[in-house]
Amino acid sequence: MTTPTFRKVAVTPEARALVPGVQVLTLEAQISAAGPAPADDVWAEAHAQWTGASRAEVRAAPNVTAYRELSRLIGSHPDKRPPSVQALIDRGLRAKPLGAWPKINPAVDAVNAVAVRDLVALGLFDRDMLEGEVALRLTDGTEEFTALGADGPVTLEAGGLVLADEKRVLSQFAHRDGVHQAVTAQTRRVLLLACSVPGVDEDTCRDALLAAAALLGAAAR
């Protein structure tokens, strides 16, 4: 059995100063030819936990509180722009019927299911669309970025926290992913990402990455 290789994305000094203690862990995985395993059971487990919860109870969960603090550090109001795990609970689980969780495609749905069950901010990129290494850095005011669901590219203001490879901005960190590396039905190799912050340790992130990789249907590496 291949031992999974966890990596950490590079963090520039400027980004480190803005978000001390934040680290992005990655794990490469292969989506099986049969496709990801159905994630309904994982979603249902999370639904049972959160369907009757109040807004205050969701926000008071320790991991959610930790990610809300990250939102504040990067200048975002966590109620107006909630962290991803909070948004998934509010949109698909809290006060919602079973099965109302958001459905994008099987791979994304599987990773989102683990994220809400384990309360770990997870993401995934199409590995074959990346150019070189991924880093967490600040924008310089010249980068263009096309977000998922956007009509077209925009020029990002300087000083924004982003994940970027050696060619382009991939994600406005903890907010929106770009279209370029989006996972589709044709994607076979993915880069899974987990965000560790003060209050959500790296071991918890590694466990969530392994669980997500398992649902994708093939051994992580």
C-alpha positions as CSV (number, residue, x, y, z in Angstrom):
1,M,0.0,0.0,0.0
2,T,1.3,3.4,-0.9
3,T,1.9,5.8,2.0
4,P,0.1,9.0,1.4
5,T,2.3,12.1,0.9
6,F,1.0,15.2,2.6
7,R,2.6,18.5,1.5
8,K,2.2,22.1,2.7
9,V,1.9,24.9,0.2
10,A,4.5,27.6,0.4
11,V,3.4,30.7,2.3
12,T,5.1,34.0,1.5
13,P,6.3,36.2,4.4
14,E,3.7,38.8,3.6
15,A,0.9,36.2,3.7
16,R,2.3,34.8,6.9
17,A,2.2,38.2,8.6
18,L,-1.5,38.6,7.5
19,V,-2.7,35.1,8.7
20,P,-0.2,33.8,11.2
21,G,-0.7,30.1,12.0
22,V,-2.5,29.4,8.8
23,Q,-1.3,26.5,6.6
24,V,-2.7,24.7,3.6
25,L,-2.1,21.0,3.5
26,T,-2.4,19.1,0.2
27,L,-2.8,15.5,-0.9
28,E,-2.9,14.2,-4.5
29,A,-5.5,11.6,-5.4
30,Q,-6.8,9.8,-8.4
31,I,-10.5,9.5,-9.1
32,S,-11.3,5.9,-9.9
33,A,-12.6,5.1,-13.4
34,A,-16.0,4.1,-11.8
35,G,-16.2,7.6,-10.3
36,P,-16.4,8.7,-6.6
37,A,-18.3,6.7,-4.1
38,P,-21.8,8.1,-3.3
39,A,-21.5,10.6,-0.5
40,D,-25.1,10.5,0.7
41,D,-24.4,8.6,3.9
42,V,-21.7,11.1,4.9
43,W,-24.1,14.0,4.1
44,A,-26.8,12.3,6.1
45,E,-24.5,11.9,9.1
46,A,-23.8,15.7,9.0
47,H,-27.5,16.4,8.4
48,A,-28.4,14.5,11.5
49,Q,-26.0,16.7,13.5
50,W,-27.1,20.0,12.1
51,T,-30.7,20.0,10.9
52,G,-32.1,21.1,14.2
53,A,-29.3,23.5,15.1
54,S,-29.8,27.3,15.4
55,R,-27.6,29.8,13.6
56,A,-25.9,30.5,16.9
57,E,-25.1,26.9,17.5
58,V,-23.5,26.5,14.1
59,R,-21.3,29.6,14.6
60,A,-20.3,28.4,18.1
61,A,-18.9,25.1,16.9
62,P,-15.2,25.3,17.7
63,N,-14.0,24.7,14.1
64,V,-16.5,27.1,12.6
65,T,-15.4,29.7,15.2
66,A,-11.8,29.2,14.1
67,Y,-12.6,29.7,10.4
68,R,-14.7,32.7,11.2
69,E,-11.7,34.3,12.8
70,L,-9.7,33.6,9.6
71,S,-12.4,35.5,7.7
72,R,-11.9,38.5,10.0
73,L,-8.1,38.3,9.6
74,I,-8.4,38.7,5.8
75,G,-10.9,41.6,6.1
76,S,-14.1,39.7,5.5
77,H,-17.2,39.8,7.7
78,P,-18.0,36.2,8.6
79,D,-21.7,36.8,8.6
80,K,-21.8,38.5,5.2
81,R,-19.2,36.1,3.7
82,P,-19.2,33.0,5.9
83,P,-16.5,30.4,5.9
84,S,-17.2,27.5,3.6
85,V,-18.1,24.9,6.3
86,Q,-20.6,27.3,7.8
87,A,-22.1,28.2,4.4
88,L,-22.5,24.5,3.5
89,I,-24.3,23.8,6.8
90,D,-26.6,26.8,6.4
91,R,-27.4,26.2,2.8
92,G,-27.8,22.4,2.8
93,L,-28.3,21.1,6.3
94,R,-29.6,23.4,9.0
95,A,-33.4,23.6,8.9
96,K,-33.3,21.8,5.6
97,P,-34.9,18.4,4.6
98,L,-32.7,15.4,4.0
99,G,-31.2,15.6,0.6
100,A,-31.3,19.4,0.2
101,W,-27.5,19.7,0.3
102,P,-25.9,21.4,-2.7
103,K,-25.0,19.1,-5.6
104,I,-22.3,20.2,-8.0
105,N,-20.7,17.0,-9.3
106,P,-19.8,13.7,-7.6
107,A,-16.2,14.6,-6.8
108,V,-17.0,18.0,-5.4
109,D,-20.0,16.7,-3.6
110,A,-17.9,14.0,-1.9
111,V,-15.3,16.4,-0.7
112,N,-18.0,18.8,0.6
113,A,-19.6,16.0,2.5
114,V,-16.4,15.3,4.4
115,A,-15.9,19.0,5.0
116,V,-19.3,19.4,6.7
117,R,-19.0,16.2,8.6
118,D,-15.5,16.9,9.9
119,L,-15.8,20.7,10.0
120,V,-12.6,21.1,8.0
121,A,-12.3,23.6,5.1
122,L,-11.5,21.4,2.1
123,G,-11.1,22.1,-1.6
124,L,-10.0,20.3,-4.7
125,F,-8.3,21.3,-7.9
126,D,-7.8,19.5,-11.2
127,R,-4.2,18.6,-10.8
128,D,-3.5,18.5,-14.6
129,M,-4.5,22.1,-14.9
130,L,-1.9,23.4,-12.5
131,E,1.4,25.0,-13.5
132,G,4.1,24.2,-11.1
133,E,3.8,24.6,-7.3
134,V,0.9,26.3,-5.5
135,A,1.6,29.1,-3.0
136,L,-0.3,31.2,-0.6
137,R,0.6,34.8,-1.3
138,L,-0.7,38.4,-1.6
139,T,-1.8,39.9,-5.0
140,D,0.2,42.7,-6.5
141,G,-2.7,44.5,-8.2
142,T,-2.0,43.2,-11.7
143,E,-3.5,39.7,-11.6
144,E,-6.7,38.8,-13.5
145,F,-9.0,36.2,-12.0
146,T,-12.2,34.5,-13.3
147,A,-14.2,33.1,-10.5
148,L,-16.6,30.2,-10.8
149,G,-19.9,31.5,-11.8
150,A,-18.5,34.9,-12.9
151,D,-19.3,36.5,-16.2
152,G,-15.6,37.1,-17.0
153,P,-12.2,38.1,-15.5
154,V,-11.6,40.9,-13.1
155,T,-8.4,42.5,-12.0
156,L,-7.7,41.8,-8.3
157,E,-6.8,44.6,-6.0
158,A,-3.3,44.5,-4.4
159,G,-3.0,42.9,-1.0
160,G,-5.6,40.2,-1.4
161,L,-4.8,36.7,-0.1
162,V,-4.8,34.1,-2.8
163,L,-3.7,30.6,-3.7
164,A,-1.8,30.8,-7.0
165,D,0.4,28.5,-9.1
166,E,3.3,29.7,-11.1
167,K,1.1,31.1,-13.9
168,R,-2.2,32.4,-12.4
169,V,-4.4,33.0,-9.4
170,L,-6.4,29.9,-8.6
171,S,-8.5,31.0,-5.6
172,Q,-9.3,34.1,-3.6
173,F,-8.4,32.4,-0.3
174,A,-11.3,31.2,1.8
175,H,-13.8,32.8,-0.6
176,R,-13.9,31.8,-4.3
177,D,-12.2,29.4,-6.6
178,G,-11.3,30.1,-10.2
179,V,-12.7,28.4,-13.3
180,H,-9.3,27.3,-14.7
181,Q,-8.7,24.4,-12.3
182,A,-12.3,23.5,-11.6
183,V,-12.9,19.7,-11.3
184,T,-15.2,18.3,-14.0
185,A,-16.5,14.9,-15.1
186,Q,-13.3,14.5,-17.2
187,T,-11.0,15.1,-14.2
188,R,-9.0,12.1,-13.1
189,R,-6.2,13.6,-11.0
190,V,-7.0,16.0,-8.2
191,L,-5.1,18.1,-5.7
192,L,-7.0,18.0,-2.4
193,L,-6.5,20.9,0.0
194,A,-7.3,21.4,3.7
195,C,-6.9,24.6,5.6
196,S,-5.4,24.4,9.1
197,V,-5.9,27.4,11.3
198,P,-5.4,28.0,15.0
199,G,-8.1,25.8,16.5
200,V,-8.1,23.3,13.6
201,D,-4.9,21.3,13.8
202,E,-2.9,19.6,11.0
203,D,-3.8,16.1,12.2
204,T,-7.5,16.9,11.8
205,C,-6.8,18.2,8.3
206,R,-4.8,15.1,7.3
207,D,-7.6,12.8,8.5
208,A,-10.2,14.8,6.5
209,L,-8.0,14.7,3.4
210,L,-7.7,10.9,3.7
211,A,-11.5,10.6,4.1
212,A,-12.1,12.7,1.0
213,A,-9.5,10.7,-1.0
214,A,-11.2,7.5,0.0
215,L,-14.6,8.7,-1.2
216,L,-13.0,9.7,-4.6
217,G,-12.5,6.0,-5.1
218,A,-8.7,5.5,-5.3
219,A,-5.7,5.5,-3.0
220,A,-4.1,8.9,-2.2
221,R,-0.5,9.5,-2.9
